C-alpha cells in the first residue's frame, strides 16, 4: 500500500487504494502483469529490488521499509515529465520470494498502458538481474 505517496501534495485527498472493480479489466488487458516469483530467499530478493530500482531512469525512491520488504517511489516520464507513484512489496511464498508491484498515475484517468509497461519492464529486468547474479 502507498504511504509516502499519500503525503505528496498532488495526491492530497486522492484515494490511492486499488479499485477492486478494475482488477478483471486490468487482468484482461495486461495478462502478463502478475506477481513475479523468484527462486531465492526473501531478503536477497528485496536487496536486488532496491539495487535495481535505484538504477531506473526517472525513478526516485521515497521510502524503503526493510522490515515490511516494501519500496515506494516516484517515476517521472521522460517526455511529458508526468509523475507516477509506485510501490513494490516482497513476501515469502513457499520458500521463494513473491514480488508485487503497483504503479499509479497522478494525472488523468488513462495512462495508455504506461503503468503496466513499467511493471513488466521492471519485472523482466529483475528476473534477468537475478539470473546474472546482479
C-alpha positions, -999 to 999 in steps of 0.1 A, spaced: 0 0 0 11 35 -6 24 55 23 46 84 12 26 89 -20 -4 98 3 17 126 17 26 141 -17 7 174 -23 -6 163 -57 -22 132 -40 -39 151 -12 -75 138 -9 -70 112 -36 -80 76 -30 -48 56 -35 -63 22 -28 -66 -3 -56 -101 -2 -71 -111 -39 -69 -136 -35 -97 -106 -27 -120 -89 -60 -113 -107 -80 -140 -103 -52 -166 -66 -49 -159 -60 -87 -160 -78 -89 -193 -59 -60 -209 -25 -69 -193 -25 -107 -187 13 -107 -182 11 -82 -153 11 -105 -123 33 -112 -93 68 -123 -100 81 -154 -82 119 -156 -77 135 -188 -65 156 -171 -39 153 -160 -2 131 -131 5 159 -109 20 181 -115 -10 153 -106 -34 145 -74 -15 181 -63 -17 181 -69 -55 148 -49 -58 164 -19 -41 196 -21 -61 178 -24 -94 152 3 -86 180 28 -79 193 24 -115 159 31 -132 159 63 -152 135 88 -137 128 68 -105 132 84 -71 129 61 -40 108 78 -14 105 50 12 123 18 20 109 -4 47 132 -34 52 111 -49 79 80 -49 57 100 -56 25 84 -26 8 99 0 -15 80 31 -27 88 58 -51 80 82 -79 87 76 -116 89 106 -138 83 101 -175 110 113 -198 89 132 -224 59 149 -206 75 147 -171 44 131 -157 50 117 -122 36 83 -113 37 67 -79 49 31 -75 51 6 -46 69 -28 -46 63 -54 -20 82 -87 -15 68 -115 6 77 -152 11 57 -179 -5 68 -215 -1 104 -206 4 105 -183 -26 102 -145 -30 69 -132 -44 71 -97 -58 41 -75 -62 42 -40 -78 17 -13 -83 21 19 -103 -5 47 -103 -6 78 -124 -11 111 -107 -25 129 -137 -56 118 -157 -77 87 -158 -60 69 -187 -23 61 -188 -21 44 -222 -6 14 -205 24 32 -191 20 18 -156 16 -18 -168 47 -14 -191 67 0 -161 58 -31 -140 65 -55 -169 98 -38 -177 109 -38 -140 99 -75 -135 118 -85 -167 149 -67 -156 146 -81 -121 143 -117 -134 174 -111 -157 192 -94 -128 186 -124 -106 197 -148 -134 230 -129 -139 237 -126 -102 234 -88 -104 
